[in-house]
């Protein structure tokens, strides 16, 4: 992967993590948003390929990344729920 590809993946991760953070009304740091977005992108892409959902273009990648990031944050919220 070229340097531009890594930068683009990081930007998609930050944006997806930022949107997921606001959808679930969380306030995390930029680094955590990046991690959530990247992990969410992997979760979303894995899920989309398993259910044979075609992902076309940048809008499709963003959508899958955002949905995956929201799912990841929701699962983390269930696991880390305060007692």
C-alpha positions in Angstrom: 0.0 0.0 0.0 1.4 3.4 -0.9 1.7 6.3 1.4 -1.4 7.9 -0.1 -3.4 4.7 0.4 -2.4 4.6 4.1 -3.3 8.3 4.5 -6.7 7.8 2.8 -7.4 4.8 5.0 -6.6 6.8 8.1 -8.9 9.6 7.0 -11.8 7.3 6.3 -11.2 5.7 9.7 -11.1 9.1 11.5 -14.3 10.2 9.7 -16.1 6.9 10.3 -15.0 6.9 14.0 -16.1 10.5 14.4 -19.5 9.9 13.0 -20.0 6.7 15.1 -18.9 8.7 18.1 -21.6 11.3 17.5 -24.3 8.8 16.6 -23.8 7.0 19.9 -23.2 10.3 21.8 -19.7 9.4 23.0 -16.8 11.7 23.4 -13.5 10.0 22.6 -10.1 11.3 21.6 -9.1 11.6 17.9 -6.8 8.5 18.3 -9.6 6.4 19.7 -11.9 7.6 16.9 -9.3 6.5 14.4 -9.0 3.1 16.0 -12.8 2.7 16.2 -13.1 3.7 12.5 -10.4 1.4 11.3 -11.7 -1.6 13.3 -15.2 -0.7 12.2 -14.2 -0.6 8.6 -12.8 -4.2 9.0 -16.0 -5.3 10.7 -18.2 -3.6 8.1 -16.2 -5.0 5.2 -16.2 -8.5 6.7 -19.9 -8.4 7.3 -20.7 -7.0 3.9 -18.7 -9.7 2.1 -20.3 -12.4 4.2 -23.8 -11.4 3.2 -22.8 -10.7 -0.4 -23.5 -7.0 -0.2 -21.7 -5.2 -3.1 -19.6 -2.2 -2.0 -19.2 0.2 -4.8 -17.2 3.4 -4.7 -16.2 5.8 -2.0 -19.7 6.3 -0.7 -20.2 2.5 -0.3 -16.9 2.3 1.6 -17.8 5.1 3.9 -21.2 3.6 4.6 -19.8 0.2 5.4 -17.1 1.8 7.6 -19.6 3.9 9.5 -22.0 1.0 10.1 -19.1 -1.2 11.2 -17.8 1.6 13.6 -21.2 2.1 15.1 -21.6 -1.6 15.6 -18.2 -1.8 17.2 -18.8 1.1 19.6 -22.2 -0.4 20.5 -20.6 -3.7 21.3 -17.9 -2.1 23.4 -20.6 -0.2 25.2 -22.3 -3.4 26.1 -19.1 -5.0 27.3 -17.8 -2.0 29.3 -21.1 -1.0 30.8 -20.5 0.4 34.3 -21.9 -1.7 37.2 
